Amino acid sequence: LGRSLPVNTALVPFLSSVAGTMAGVRRGKRYRQGGDLAGQVDPNAVRRGLIGGTTGALGGMAVGNLLEGERRRRNEASNQAYYDTL
């Protein structure tokens, strides 16, 4: 409540899960108008979307945590350099 969301640990996993879900749903057979498969729904689209979203979220969390660790390391090195000069 009233707290900002960090890009590395909140936004990166969210965006990667959305991208993974979209990629999972779009992959597969294309059902076009006309032909034998006209008007049918791809029965595996939901499963592929869930798998893609989960994979994207896990990958996004890993990347976000790596970025956050690098940010913390740089801040610590900067702070240490400041206190070494005192």
C-alpha positions in Angstrom: 0.0 0.0 0.0 1.6 3.2 -1.2 4.9 1.4 -1.9 6.7 1.5 -5.2 7.5 -1.7 -7.1 11.1 -2.2 -8.0 11.7 -2.8 -11.7 14.2 -5.7 -11.2 12.1 -7.9 -8.9 8.5 -6.9 -9.9 8.3 -5.6 -13.4 10.8 -7.9 -15.2 9.1 -11.1 -14.0 5.6 -9.8 -14.8 6.5 -8.7 -18.3 8.4 -11.9 -19.0 5.4 -14.0 -17.8 3.0 -12.0 -20.0 5.4 -12.5 -23.0 5.7 -16.2 -22.3 2.0 -16.6 -22.1 1.5 -14.8 -25.4 4.2 -16.9 -27.0 2.8 -20.1 -25.7 -0.8 -19.4 -26.8 0.3 -18.2 -30.3 2.5 -21.2 -30.9 0.8 -24.1 -32.5 -1.7 -24.8 -35.3 -3.3 -21.8 -37.0 -7.1 -22.2 -37.4 -8.1 -20.2 -40.4 -11.5 -19.5 -41.8 -12.6 -22.0 -44.3 -11.4 -25.6 -44.5 -12.0 -28.5 -42.2 -10.8 -26.8 -39.0 -12.9 -23.6 -39.5 -14.4 -22.3 -36.3 -12.6 -24.8 -34.0 -10.7 -23.8 -31.0 -7.1 -25.1 -30.4 -7.6 -27.5 -27.5 -4.0 -27.1 -26.3 -3.8 -23.3 -26.3 -4.6 -23.0 -22.6 -2.0 -25.6 -21.5 0.7 -24.0 -23.7 -0.2 -20.6 -22.3 0.2 -21.8 -18.7 3.5 -23.5 -19.5 4.7 -20.4 -21.4 3.6 -18.1 -18.6 5.3 -20.2 -15.9 8.5 -20.5 -17.9 8.5 -16.8 -18.5 7.9 -15.9 -14.8 10.6 -18.3 -13.6 13.1 -16.9 -16.2 12.0 -13.3 -15.3 12.6 -14.0 -11.6 16.0 -15.3 -12.3 17.0 -12.4 -14.5 15.5 -9.9 -12.0 17.3 -11.4 -9.1 20.6 -11.3 -11.1 20.0 -7.6 -11.9 19.1 -6.9 -8.3 22.3 -8.6 -7.0 24.4 -6.6 -9.4 22.7 -3.4 -8.3 23.4 -4.2 -4.7 27.0 -5.1 -5.4 27.6 -1.8 -7.1 26.0 0.2 -4.3 28.0 -1.6 -1.7 31.3 -1.0 -3.7 30.4 2.7 -4.0 29.6 3.0 -0.3 32.7 1.2 0.7 34.8 3.5 -1.5 33.2 6.5 0.2 33.9 5.2 3.7 37.5 4.2 2.9 38.3 7.8 2.1 37.0 9.0 5.5 
